[in-house]
């Protein structure tokens, strides 16, 4: 089965100021699928209409991250934000439904002022709640380890093995792993072994080159030609989110698609 690539329209096509306008740009670039990080600055109905008009399938959003201007990056593991987390999950569900989006990344938050045991208990409780709540909407619940060395200092979930252990502990069929190759390479490497080992738990994959988080070409640590062949060989059937920062314009950077022989 051919791999399915989704343009992350939060990071790509930033030449267009509104996310509403980026759906058409993604379509014109040849994409059939899109994803985004945080759609919440624009209206849910307007975004849904723009996605539908462009004829695209929206495959992933993140839940509301909290007060990013104050350094927050999710609330699921924050003991004093449980009510906020569950209330804002409803808002995220509204956006997902307007976009007909069937995957949601639940962000954990940062660790700075809490005891680990207290955060872990909160996180597991909130994951059980979110997995069940999202299942009722037909939305897959995802967790993603982020590297804390470069991208997300003090992020609660920064290890893929720990993420899978949490999935096992929650033991809910609607909870899966979001495997970002960029983060995985920085956290532990061994991409071949980890992709093979964690494939049964993976519900979504994202890509970017290391270390600059640029286009997933051959100008960095990760051999994406090899990675894409590996994903085909092991039978990955989900989507691959192109969550990278274009080194120049988005359009100029898309040459990696042709260079690596990708068919969108």
Secondary structure by P-SEA (a helix, b strand, c coil): ccbbbbbccccccccccccccaaaaaaaaccccccccccccccaaaaaaaaaaacccccccccccccccccccccccccccaaaaaaaaaaaaaaaaaacccbbbbbbcccccccaaaaaaaaaaaaaaaaaaaaaacbbbbbbbbbccccccccccccaaaaaaaaaaaccccccccccaaaaaaaccaaaaaaaaacccccbbbbbccccccccccccccaaaaaaaaaaaacccbbbbccccccccccccccccccccccc
